[in-house]
């Protein structure tokens, strides 16, 4: 066995209604509750906040998190927590509130300066107690030590360090029942990309992340369309939530790569949902990688195309790419840049921005140059 390191992520509580038991997972004292305004309006946060208050904790509600959260939003959350002297942080929502919660808990606990901790394994201080509760099945942010923040000019910067790993993740499928089809589709595709890119990660791929990625891919691809079409189906929602979590554990150890690197400029500059931007670039980046990652793609293919098992590796790899593209289309996501008002003349700018994602590009199975990136954006138009 070749040597490898695997970090198991947060302790996990899973089951319908478990988000009502947050008080059992947190220390005494005021709690910073990070979420977004829409979830508050929908009443999804009510039970969780009430149980904290009923157990004697003052809840400091911060519900100003937007999609692709900005540095200004993160700093406002930290300021609110510091003013109230909070002793713990809850991140409740999709990837954006959870990313803000992770980094806020770290900055509040460590006192570090944000500009000193961007990057991989630079943040080494202590954070406050942290519980994360996903309300979508996609980002896997509750499983990872990664926080992505949109900074000046739409550039996405990340802190990726083990102190950001939550103490607990709570998977409550009731919170995802009834999600709109578009949100279910986009977050589900995001999670599928996490699984595929973790399995083919060039630097830190390992047997444990491989096993998690394969099971995540099985759960996600087997239930995505059911969850989209039958939003009240609890079994499908449970499978999607667990699959997204397993994919998060996989890619937090074997990091994502080219699809995400080329997706980020689309989100940063055009404010498209992250899952949609991954869907837009998925086929094109996988085809670019097809020879370098052929054996790995061929290993994954029978999970989603069972009838391909007897085919050669090149055929299986092609079938994997085709089936993933079909899933995107069947889920209802439009698959061309033109569908979102993006002009083909933007390809050089997008390619330049993608080259800034060095922490992701280094994990790709083969090199993606700026010229390659421009070609892939043009292909996606």
PyMOL commands that set and color helices and strands:
alter all, ss='L'
color gray80, all
select helices_A, chain A and resi 18-25+37-42+46-54+71-84+95-110+114-116+141-143+152-154+162-164+173-175+181-199+207-229+234-253+258-270+274-289+294-304+306-308+313-331+337-340+344-354+358-361+370-380
alter helices_A, ss='H'
color red, helices_A
select strands_A, chain A and resi 11-14+31-34+59-62+88-93+119-120+129-134+146-150+156-160+168-171
alter strands_A, ss='S'
color yellow, strands_A
deselect
rebuild
show_as cartoon
